[in-house]
Amino acid sequence: MKASVVVSSPGRADFLNTHQDYKGLPVVPVAIDLRMYLSAKPTGGGVFRIKSLDLEKHGEPATDSFETGENEM
């Protein structure tokens, strides 16, 4: 089955490394020469599975999963 969603996002780093953007606070982002790519397809069952090809390439744990639906945020 082909991917039904394909997205890309430019890379950036928080200059102060404080993760304030997750809290809705001001940040000092810095552009980096990297990009994130994601492709997805529905599989049913209410579970979202992810796999990092870069982590897999380096022999690191590369998969995770979580249930879909409402979150607490």
Buried (B, 14 or more C-beta within 10 A) or exposed (E): EEEEEEEEEEEBEBEEEEEEEEEEEEBEEEEEEEEEEEEEEEEEEEEBEEEEEEEEEEEEEBEEEEEEEEEEE
